[in-house]
């Protein structure tokens, strides 16, 4: 049950953005918003999360993961309630939605990134990779269910989605409180100055490949949410598809991604060479898919080709999760995984507004740009993630433990 409890945390965070995707056209129409204004409901959530993640990452290293996760889940639920009440009864509903979404983002900062570090603390070796694969699959499952749940709730009224957030937060809160048991760290946490110096040492020695790995994860989230934003808009605007049908169509590429993530996480073990090879293949699939989408406008072949990019994302993310989580020892894992979470949040934040501009510019230009960008990131992964040590032997994921200075 501890795996279920940990898996519920990224599920909650994913609902924070993905569940809004189907209702954005209705929100835009109801509140008379521009395409850019409606995209900000995703962006402010993600930027708030990105800014607060490093703070909660440090606090989770200094105190404990659970102490951070529980109040974060509460704050996430409160933010959803604020946005829902703002849309229902308060004047200037759009401003209140943005405030509520910002509060939600602050709460989300202490959920999935800290839970990833928690999984790294509680599980070791191949079991750790398997659990992180389940972690990413749970994240993906949230993305699969979110458009369907969002579409169902929107049948009542579009802002009813916001009231679902406190309910889901409460369920995860109960699971974490009961089933997650952390081992007490008998060693006193270091002062912040020594902690920061230790982190600088880690990034000095491991920074090039670590930041490349961060970029790989952020790119996956950027393209994923950007494409969902684009797809939601054209389904309703061009194809006149809404309601449950729209939610089911949005769920197809996400279902492909979550299935691939689960299989990948169960097979990679702790072999860094295998992870690198799989990640490069994933970026090649994304490049092929986005480059080919230029030639497909009918919805069925478009979804089929888009599914190839979902396979690519499903290959990349479990590998990135394992590399990041295994990069350093437990004493700094919270910060390192949280910084990775910030990059993912920034990827999500950038997706809708960037895709808004790309959509206004050119459909062909949008997909061509995506193909070039994913090919470039895949090339960086190929060049900068090292799979052999100085002795020429194959490297495996082992935590790097630099002493405090």
RABEL-V789503 format. One record per residue. N is the residue number from 1. RES is the residue in one letter. PHI is phi as a letter, one per 20 degrees, with the letter a starting at -180 (none if undefined). OMEGA is omega as a letter, one per 30 degrees, with the letter a starting at -180 (none if undefined). D_LAST is the distance of its C-alpha to the last C-alpha in Angstrom with 1 decimal. Layout:
# RABEL-V789503
n=N res=RES phi=PHI omega=OMEGA d_last=D_LAST
n=N res=RES phi=PHI omega=OMEGA d_last=D_LAST
This chain:
# RABEL-V789503
n=1 res=X phi=none omega=l d_last=38.9
n=2 res=X phi=f omega=l d_last=35.2
n=3 res=X phi=f omega=l d_last=35.2
n=4 res=X phi=f omega=a d_last=38.0
n=5 res=X phi=f omega=l d_last=36.1
n=6 res=X phi=f omega=l d_last=33.0
n=7 res=X phi=f omega=l d_last=35.4
n=8 res=X phi=f omega=a d_last=37.1
n=9 res=X phi=f omega=l d_last=34.1
n=10 res=X phi=f omega=l d_last=34.0
n=11 res=X phi=f omega=l d_last=37.8
n=12 res=X phi=f omega=a d_last=37.7
n=13 res=X phi=f omega=a d_last=35.4
n=14 res=X phi=f omega=l d_last=37.7
n=15 res=X phi=f omega=a d_last=40.7
n=16 res=X phi=g omega=l d_last=39.3
n=17 res=X phi=d omega=a d_last=40.2
n=18 res=X phi=f omega=a d_last=42.5
n=19 res=X phi=f omega=l d_last=45.0
n=20 res=X phi=e omega=a d_last=45.7
n=21 res=X phi=g omega=a d_last=46.6
n=22 res=X phi=f omega=a d_last=50.2
n=23 res=X phi=e omega=a d_last=51.0
n=24 res=X phi=g omega=l d_last=49.8
n=25 res=X phi=f omega=l d_last=53.2
n=26 res=X phi=f omega=l d_last=54.9
n=27 res=X phi=f omega=l d_last=52.4
n=28 res=X phi=g omega=a d_last=53.0
n=29 res=X phi=f omega=a d_last=56.8
n=30 res=X phi=f omega=a d_last=56.8
n=31 res=X phi=e omega=l d_last=54.7
n=32 res=X phi=l omega=a d_last=56.0
n=33 res=X phi=d omega=l d_last=52.6
n=34 res=X phi=e omega=l d_last=51.8
n=35 res=X phi=f omega=l d_last=50.0
n=36 res=X phi=f omega=a d_last=46.9
n=37 res=X phi=f omega=a d_last=47.1
n=38 res=X phi=f omega=l d_last=47.3
n=39 res=X phi=f omega=a d_last=44.4
n=40 res=X phi=f omega=l d_last=42.2
n=41 res=X phi=f omega=l d_last=42.6
n=42 res=X phi=e omega=a d_last=40.3
n=43 res=X phi=f omega=a d_last=38.1
n=44 res=X phi=f omega=l d_last=37.2
n=45 res=X phi=g omega=a d_last=36.2
n=46 res=X phi=f omega=l d_last=33.8
n=47 res=X phi=f omega=l d_last=32.3
n=48 res=X phi=g omega=l d_last=31.7
n=49 res=X phi=f omega=a d_last=30.0
n=50 res=X phi=f omega=a d_last=27.9
n=51 res=X phi=f omega=a d_last=26.7
n=52 res=X phi=e omega=a d_last=25.9
n=53 res=X phi=g omega=l d_last=24.4
n=54 res=X phi=g omega=l d_last=20.8
n=55 res=X phi=f omega=a d_last=21.1
n=56 res=X phi=f omega=l d_last=22.6
n=57 res=X phi=f omega=l d_last=20.1
n=58 res=X phi=f omega=a d_last=17.2
n=59 res=X phi=f omega=l d_last=19.6
n=60 res=X phi=f omega=l d_last=20.5
n=61 res=X phi=f omega=a d_last=17.0
n=62 res=X phi=f omega=a d_last=16.7
n=63 res=X phi=d omega=l d_last=20.3
n=64 res=X phi=b omega=a d_last=22.4
n=65 res=X phi=f omega=a d_last=24.2
n=66 res=X phi=f omega=l d_last=27.6
n=67 res=X phi=f omega=l d_last=27.1
n=68 res=X phi=e omega=a d_last=26.4
n=69 res=X phi=f omega=a d_last=29.1
n=70 res=X phi=f omega=l d_last=32.0
n=71 res=X phi=f omega=l d_last=32.1
n=72 res=X phi=f omega=l d_last=31.5
n=73 res=X phi=f omega=l d_last=34.6
n=74 res=X phi=f omega=a d_last=36.5
n=75 res=X phi=f omega=l d_last=35.6
n=76 res=X phi=g omega=l d_last=36.6
n=77 res=X phi=f omega=l d_last=40.0
n=78 res=X phi=f omega=l d_last=40.5
n=79 res=X phi=f omega=l d_last=39.9
n=80 res=X phi=f omega=l d_last=42.6
n=81 res=X phi=f omega=l d_last=45.0
n=82 res=X phi=f omega=l d_last=44.6
n=83 res=X phi=f omega=l d_last=45.4
n=84 res=X phi=f omega=l d_last=48.3
n=85 res=X phi=f omega=l d_last=49.8
n=86 res=X phi=f omega=a d_last=49.3
n=87 res=X phi=f omega=a d_last=51.3
n=88 res=X phi=e omega=a d_last=54.0
n=89 res=X phi=c omega=a d_last=54.9
n=90 res=X phi=e omega=l d_last=52.9
n=91 res=X phi=f omega=a d_last=54.0
n=92 res=X phi=l omega=a d_last=52.0
n=93 res=X phi=g omega=a d_last=50.8
n=94 res=X phi=f omega=l d_last=48.7
n=95 res=X phi=f omega=l d_last=46.5
n=96 res=X phi=f omega=l d_last=46.0
n=97 res=X phi=f omega=l d_last=45.2
n=98 res=X phi=f omega=l d_last=42.4
n=99 res=X phi=f omega=l d_last=41.1
n=100 res=X phi=f omega=l d_last=41.3
n=101 res=X phi=f omega=l d_last=39.7
n=102 res=X phi=f omega=l d_last=36.7
n=103 res=X phi=f omega=l d_last=36.3
n=104 res=X phi=g omega=l d_last=36.5
n=105 res=X phi=f omega=l d_last=33.8
n=106 res=X phi=f omega=l d_last=31.5
n=107 res=X phi=f omega=a d_last=32.3
n=108 res=X phi=f omega=a d_last=32.1
n=109 res=X phi=g omega=a d_last=28.4
n=110 res=X phi=e omega=a d_last=27.6
n=111 res=X phi=d omega=a d_last=29.8
n=112 res=X phi=f omega=a d_last=29.7
n=113 res=X phi=f omega=l d_last=26.1
n=114 res=X phi=f omega=l d_last=24.8
n=115 res=X phi=f omega=l d_last=27.6
n=116 res=X phi=f omega=l d_last=26.3
n=117 res=X phi=f omega=l d_last=22.9
n=118 res=X phi=f omega=l d_last=25.1
n=119 res=X phi=f omega=l d_last=27.1
n=120 res=X phi=f omega=l d_last=24.1
n=121 res=X phi=f omega=a d_last=23.1
n=122 res=X phi=e omega=a d_last=26.7
n=123 res=X phi=c omega=a d_last=27.9
n=124 res=X phi=c omega=l d_last=26.8
n=125 res=X phi=l omega=a d_last=28.2
n=126 res=X phi=f omega=l d_last=31.5
n=127 res=X phi=f omega=l d_last=32.0
n=128 res=X phi=f omega=l d_last=29.0
n=129 res=X phi=f omega=l d_last=30.6
n=130 res=X phi=f omega=a d_last=33.9
n=131 res=X phi=f omega=l d_last=32.7
n=132 res=X phi=f omega=l d_last=30.9
n=133 res=X phi=f omega=l d_last=34.3
n=134 res=X phi=f omega=l d_last=36.0
n=135 res=X phi=g omega=a d_last=33.5
n=136 res=X phi=f omega=l d_last=34.5
n=137 res=X phi=f omega=l d_last=38.1
n=138 res=X phi=f omega=l d_last=38.0
n=139 res=X phi=g omega=l d_last=36.7
n=140 res=X phi=f omega=l d_last=39.5
n=141 res=X phi=f omega=l d_last=42.0
n=142 res=X phi=f omega=l d_last=41.4
n=143 res=X phi=f omega=l d_last=42.1
n=144 res=X phi=f omega=a d_last=45.3
n=145 res=X phi=f omega=a d_last=46.5
n=146 res=X phi=g omega=a d_last=45.5
n=147 res=X phi=f omega=l d_last=48.3
n=148 res=X phi=f omega=l d_last=50.9
n=149 res=X phi=f omega=l d_last=49.9
n=150 res=X phi=g omega=l d_last=49.7
n=151 res=X phi=f omega=l d_last=53.1
n=152 res=X phi=f omega=a d_last=54.6
n=153 res=X phi=f omega=a d_last=53.4
n=154 res=X phi=f omega=l d_last=54.6
n=155 res=X phi=f omega=l d_last=58.1
n=156 res=X phi=e omega=l d_last=58.2
n=157 res=X phi=a omega=a d_last=56.5
n=158 res=X phi=f omega=a d_last=53.6
n=159 res=X phi=e omega=l d_last=51.3
n=160 res=X phi=f omega=l d_last=51.7
n=161 res=X phi=g omega=a d_last=48.7
n=162 res=X phi=f omega=a d_last=46.5
n=163 res=X phi=f omega=l d_last=47.8
n=164 res=X phi=f omega=a d_last=46.8
n=165 res=X phi=f omega=l d_last=43.0
n=166 res=X phi=f omega=a d_last=43.1
n=167 res=X phi=f omega=a d_last=45.0
n=168 res=X phi=f omega=l d_last=42.6
n=169 res=X phi=f omega=a d_last=39.6
n=170 res=X phi=f omega=l d_last=41.3
n=171 res=X phi=f omega=l d_last=42.0
n=172 res=X phi=f omega=l d_last=38.3
n=173 res=X phi=g omega=l d_last=37.3
n=174 res=X phi=f omega=a d_last=39.6
n=175 res=X phi=f omega=a d_last=38.5
n=176 res=X phi=f omega=a d_last=34.8
n=177 res=X phi=f omega=a d_last=35.5
n=178 res=X phi=e omega=a d_last=37.7
n=179 res=X phi=d omega=l d_last=36.3
n=180 res=X phi=e omega=l d_last=32.5
n=181 res=X phi=d omega=l d_last=30.9
n=182 res=X phi=e omega=l d_last=27.2
n=183 res=X phi=f omega=l d_last=25.5
n=184 res=X phi=f omega=l d_last=23.8
n=185 res=X phi=e omega=a d_last=20.1
n=186 res=X phi=f omega=l d_last=20.2
n=187 res=X phi=e omega=a d_last=16.4
n=188 res=X phi=f omega=l d_last=15.6
n=189 res=X phi=f omega=a d_last=13.7
n=190 res=X phi=f omega=l d_last=10.4
n=191 res=X phi=g omega=a d_last=11.0
n=192 res=X phi=g omega=a d_last=11.5
n=193 res=X phi=f omega=l d_last=9.2
n=194 res=X phi=f omega=l d_last=6.0
n=195 res=X phi=f omega=a d_last=8.4
n=196 res=X phi=f omega=l d_last=9.4
n=197 res=X phi=f omega=l d_last=6.4
n=198 res=X phi=f omega=l d_last=6.3
n=199 res=X phi=f omega=l d_last=10.0
n=200 res=X phi=f omega=l d_last=10.2
n=201 res=X phi=f omega=l d_last=8.8
n=202 res=X phi=g omega=a d_last=11.5
n=203 res=X phi=f omega=l d_last=14.1
n=204 res=X phi=f omega=a d_last=13.5
n=205 res=X phi=e omega=a d_last=14.4
n=206 res=X phi=d omega=a d_last=16.8
n=207 res=X phi=f omega=a d_last=17.9
n=208 res=X phi=f omega=a d_last=21.4
n=209 res=X phi=f omega=l d_last=22.8
n=210 res=X phi=f omega=l d_last=21.0
n=211 res=X phi=f omega=l d_last=22.7
n=212 res=X phi=f omega=l d_last=25.9
n=213 res=X phi=f omega=l d_last=25.9
n=214 res=X phi=g omega=a d_last=25.4
n=215 res=X phi=f omega=l d_last=28.4
n=216 res=X phi=f omega=l d_last=30.5
n=217 res=X phi=f omega=l d_last=30.3
n=218 res=X phi=f omega=l d_last=30.9
n=219 res=X phi=f omega=l d_last=33.8
n=220 res=X phi=f omega=a d_last=35.4
n=221 res=X phi=f omega=l d_last=35.4
n=222 res=X phi=f omega=a d_last=36.6
n=223 res=X phi=f omega=a d_last=39.5
n=224 res=X phi=f omega=a d_last=40.3
n=225 res=X phi=f omega=l d_last=40.7
n=226 res=X phi=f omega=l d_last=42.3
n=227 res=X phi=f omega=l d_last=44.9
n=228 res=X phi=f omega=l d_last=45.6
n=229 res=X phi=f omega=l d_last=46.1
n=230 res=X phi=f omega=a d_last=48.5
n=231 res=X phi=f omega=l d_last=50.3
n=232 res=X phi=g omega=a d_last=50.8
n=233 res=X phi=f omega=a d_last=52.4
n=234 res=X phi=f omega=l d_last=54.8
n=235 res=X phi=f omega=a d_last=55.8
n=236 res=X phi=e omega=a d_last=57.2
n=237 res=X phi=f omega=a d_last=58.2
n=238 res=X phi=e omega=a d_last=59.8
n=239 res=X phi=d omega=l d_last=60.6
n=240 res=X phi=l omega=l d_last=61.5
n=241 res=X phi=d omega=l d_last=59.5
n=242 res=X phi=b omega=l d_last=58.0
n=243 res=X phi=m omega=a d_last=57.6
n=244 res=X phi=f omega=l d_last=56.8
n=245 res=X phi=g omega=l d_last=57.7
n=246 res=X phi=f omega=l d_last=55.1
n=247 res=X phi=f omega=l d_last=52.4
n=248 res=X phi=f omega=l d_last=53.4
n=249 res=X phi=f omega=l d_last=53.3
n=250 res=X phi=f omega=a d_last=49.8
n=251 res=X phi=f omega=a d_last=48.7
n=252 res=X phi=f omega=l d_last=49.9
n=253 res=X phi=f omega=l d_last=47.0
n=254 res=X phi=f omega=l d_last=44.5
n=255 res=X phi=f omega=l d_last=46.2
n=256 res=X phi=f omega=a d_last=45.9
n=257 res=X phi=f omega=a d_last=42.2
n=258 res=X phi=f omega=l d_last=41.5
n=259 res=X phi=f omega=l d_last=43.6
n=260 res=X phi=f omega=l d_last=41.8
n=261 res=X phi=f omega=a d_last=38.3
n=262 res=X phi=f omega=a d_last=39.3
n=263 res=X phi=f omega=a d_last=40.7
n=264 res=X phi=f omega=a d_last=37.8
n=265 res=X phi=f omega=a d_last=35.2
n=266 res=X phi=e omega=a d_last=37.4
n=267 res=X phi=d omega=a d_last=37.6
n=268 res=X phi=f omega=a d_last=34.3
n=269 res=X phi=l omega=l d_last=32.5
n=270 res=X phi=c omega=a d_last=29.0
n=271 res=X phi=e omega=a d_last=30.4
n=272 res=X phi=f omega=l d_last=28.5
n=273 res=X phi=f omega=l d_last=31.4
n=274 res=X phi=f omega=l d_last=33.9
n=275 res=X phi=f omega=a d_last=31.8
n=276 res=X phi=f omega=a d_last=31.6
n=277 res=X phi=f omega=a d_last=35.4
n=278 res=X phi=f omega=l d_last=36.4
n=279 res=X phi=f omega=l d_last=34.4
n=280 res=X phi=f omega=l d_last=36.1
n=281 res=X phi=g omega=l d_last=39.4
n=282 res=X phi=g omega=l d_last=38.8
n=283 res=X phi=f omega=l d_last=38.3
n=284 res=X phi=f omega=l d_last=41.4
n=285 res=X phi=f omega=l d_last=43.4
n=286 res=X phi=f omega=l d_last=42.2
n=287 res=X phi=f omega=l d_last=43.2
n=288 res=X phi=f omega=a d_last=46.6
n=289 res=X phi=f omega=a d_last=47.3
n=290 res=X phi=f omega=l d_last=46.5
n=291 res=X phi=f omega=a d_last=48.5
n=292 res=X phi=f omega=a d_last=51.4
n=293 res=X phi=f omega=l d_last=51.6
n=294 res=X phi=g omega=a d_last=53.2
n=295 res=X phi=e omega=a d_last=56.4
n=296 res=X phi=c omega=l d_last=56.6
n=297 res=X phi=d omega=l d_last=57.9
n=298 res=X phi=f omega=a d_last=59.8
n=299 res=X phi=f omega=a d_last=57.7
n=300 res=X phi=f omega=l d_last=58.0
n=301 res=X phi=f omega=l d_last=57.0
n=302 res=X phi=f omega=a d_last=54.3
n=303 res=X phi=f omega=a d_last=52.7
n=304 res=X phi=f omega=l d_last=53.1
n=305 res=X phi=f omega=l d_last=51.3
n=306 res=X phi=f omega=l d_last=48.6
n=307 res=X phi=f omega=l d_last=48.0
n=308 res=X phi=f omega=l d_last=46.8
n=309 res=X phi=f omega=l d_last=43.9
n=310 res=X phi=f omega=l d_last=43.2
n=311 res=X phi=f omega=l d_last=43.0
n=312 res=X phi=g omega=l d_last=40.5
n=313 res=X phi=f omega=l d_last=38.3
n=314 res=X phi=f omega=l d_last=38.7
n=315 res=X phi=f omega=a d_last=37.5
n=316 res=X phi=f omega=a d_last=34.4
n=317 res=X phi=f omega=l d_last=32.8
n=318 res=X phi=f omega=l d_last=32.4
n=319 res=X phi=f omega=l d_last=30.8
n=320 res=X phi=f omega=l d_last=28.4
n=321 res=X phi=g omega=a d_last=27.6
n=322 res=X phi=f omega=l d_last=26.8
n=323 res=X phi=f omega=a d_last=24.6
n=324 res=X phi=f omega=a d_last=22.5
n=325 res=X phi=f omega=a d_last=22.4
n=326 res=X phi=e omega=a d_last=21.5
n=327 res=X phi=f omega=a d_last=18.8
n=328 res=X phi=c omega=l d_last=15.8
n=329 res=X phi=f omega=a d_last=15.4
n=330 res=X phi=g omega=a d_last=16.9
n=331 res=X phi=f omega=l d_last=13.8
n=332 res=X phi=c omega=a d_last=13.7
n=333 res=X phi=f omega=a d_last=17.3
n=334 res=X phi=g omega=a d_last=18.9
n=335 res=X phi=f omega=a d_last=17.3
n=336 res=X phi=f omega=l d_last=17.9
n=337 res=X phi=f omega=l d_last=21.4
n=338 res=X phi=f omega=l d_last=22.1
n=339 res=X phi=f omega=l d_last=21.4
n=340 res=X phi=f omega=l d_last=23.8
n=341 res=X phi=f omega=l d_last=26.2
n=342 res=X phi=f omega=l d_last=26.0
n=343 res=X phi=f omega=l d_last=27.1
n=344 res=X phi=f omega=l d_last=29.9
n=345 res=X phi=f omega=l d_last=31.0
n=346 res=X phi=f omega=l d_last=31.2
n=347 res=X phi=f omega=l d_last=33.3
n=348 res=X phi=f omega=a d_last=35.6
n=349 res=X phi=f omega=a d_last=35.8
n=350 res=X phi=f omega=a d_last=36.7
n=351 res=X phi=g omega=a d_last=39.3
n=352 res=X phi=g omega=a d_last=42.3
n=353 res=X phi=f omega=l d_last=42.3
n=354 res=X phi=f omega=l d_last=41.8
n=355 res=X phi=f omega=l d_last=44.4
n=356 res=X phi=g omega=l d_last=46.7
n=357 res=X phi=f omega=l d_last=46.7
n=358 res=X phi=f omega=l d_last=47.1
n=359 res=X phi=f omega=l d_last=50.0
n=360 res=X phi=f omega=a d_last=51.7
n=361 res=X phi=f omega=a d_last=51.2
n=362 res=X phi=a omega=l d_last=52.4
n=363 res=X phi=f omega=l d_last=52.4
n=364 res=X phi=f omega=l d_last=52.4
n=365 res=X phi=f omega=a d_last=49.7
n=366 res=X phi=f omega=a d_last=47.5
n=367 res=X phi=f omega=l d_last=47.6
n=368 res=X phi=f omega=l d_last=47.4
n=369 res=X phi=f omega=l d_last=44.3
n=370 res=X phi=f omega=a d_last=42.6
n=371 res=X phi=f omega=l d_last=43.6
n=372 res=X phi=f omega=a d_last=42.2
n=373 res=X phi=f omega=a d_last=38.9
n=374 res=X phi=f omega=l d_last=38.4
n=375 res=X phi=f omega=l d_last=39.3
n=376 res=X phi=f omega=l d_last=36.7
n=377 res=X phi=f omega=l d_last=33.9
n=378 res=X phi=f omega=l d_last=35.1
n=379 res=X phi=f omega=l d_last=35.0
n=380 res=X phi=f omega=l d_last=31.3
n=381 res=X phi=f omega=a d_last=30.6
n=382 res=X phi=f omega=a d_last=32.6
n=383 res=X phi=e omega=a d_last=30.8
n=384 res=X phi=d omega=l d_last=27.1
n=385 res=X phi=e omega=a d_last=26.5
n=386 res=X phi=e omega=a d_last=26.0
n=387 res=X phi=d omega=l d_last=27.8
n=388 res=X phi=c omega=l d_last=27.5
n=389 res=X phi=e omega=a d_last=24.6
n=390 res=X phi=f omega=l d_last=24.7
n=391 res=X phi=e omega=l d_last=27.2
n=392 res=X phi=n omega=a d_last=29.5
n=393 res=X phi=e omega=l d_last=29.5
n=394 res=X phi=f omega=l d_last=29.5
n=395 res=X phi=e omega=l d_last=26.3
n=396 res=X phi=c omega=a d_last=26.2
n=397 res=X phi=f omega=l d_last=24.0
n=398 res=X phi=c omega=a d_last=21.1
n=399 res=X phi=f omega=l d_last=18.0
n=400 res=X phi=e omega=a d_last=14.9
n=401 res=X phi=d omega=l d_last=12.0
n=402 res=X phi=e omega=a d_last=8.7
n=403 res=X phi=f omega=l d_last=6.2
n=404 res=X phi=f omega=a d_last=3.8
n=405 res=X phi=e omega=none d_last=0.0
